[in-house]
Amino acid sequence: MEEWERWERRVQTAAHPVAYRLMRAVAARGPVVRVPRVGVVVSDAGLARQVLTDTEAYTKTGPGAAARCGARCSVRGC
């Protein structure tokens, strides 16, 4: 691990001790992981970009989507 990677890990862990470790654990399970009560977590940058830019196959306005929730979203989701 390079020096900048160690520094980035230290900064993220200090800023978000629980969330950062949780996200790293989810990312270690694979590039796409279904998390109960959260949804699908995509940790592969290329795959995430592909999904976000493909408006034909993936909707951004379906149930629970950020585009539909607006200000109504709570911490637990829509």
C-alpha positions in Angstrom: 0.0 0.0 0.0 1.4 3.4 -1.0 1.8 6.3 1.4 -1.2 8.3 -0.1 -3.4 5.2 0.3 -2.5 4.9 4.0 -3.1 8.6 4.5 -6.5 8.5 2.7 -7.5 5.5 4.9 -6.5 7.3 8.1 -8.4 10.5 7.1 -11.6 8.6 6.1 -11.4 6.4 9.2 -11.0 9.4 11.5 -13.8 11.3 9.8 -16.3 8.4 9.5 -15.1 5.6 11.9 -18.2 3.4 11.5 -19.4 4.2 8.0 -16.0 3.9 6.4 -15.3 0.5 7.9 -18.8 -0.7 7.0 -18.4 0.5 3.4 -15.0 -1.2 3.1 -16.5 -4.4 4.4 -19.3 -4.2 1.8 -16.9 -3.4 -1.0 -14.7 -6.4 -0.1 -17.7 -8.7 -0.8 -17.8 -7.8 -4.5 -18.4 -5.0 -7.0 -22.2 -5.3 -6.5 -23.8 -6.2 -3.2 -27.4 -6.2 -2.1 -27.7 -4.8 1.4 -31.0 -5.3 3.2 -33.0 -2.1 3.9 -30.4 -0.1 1.9 -30.6 -1.5 -1.6 -27.8 -2.3 -4.0 -24.3 -1.0 -3.3 -22.0 -0.7 -6.3 -18.3 -0.3 -5.4 -16.8 -0.6 -8.9 -16.4 2.9 -10.3 -16.7 1.9 -14.0 -19.8 -0.2 -13.4 -21.4 2.6 -11.3 -20.8 5.1 -14.2 -22.2 2.7 -16.7 -25.4 2.3 -14.7 -25.8 6.0 -14.0 -25.3 7.0 -17.7 -27.5 4.3 -19.2 -31.0 5.8 -19.1 -32.4 3.2 -21.4 -31.9 0.2 -19.1 -31.8 1.8 -15.6 -34.5 4.1 -14.3 -33.7 6.9 -11.9 -37.3 7.7 -11.2 -38.6 4.3 -9.9 -39.8 3.6 -6.3 -37.2 4.6 -3.8 -35.1 6.5 -6.3 -33.6 9.8 -5.3 -35.3 11.6 -8.1 -38.7 10.7 -6.7 -38.0 11.2 -3.1 -36.9 14.8 -3.1 -37.3 16.3 0.4 -39.5 13.4 1.6 -36.6 11.0 2.2 -35.8 10.0 5.7 -32.8 8.4 7.1 -34.3 4.9 6.5 -35.2 5.6 2.9 -38.4 6.4 1.0 
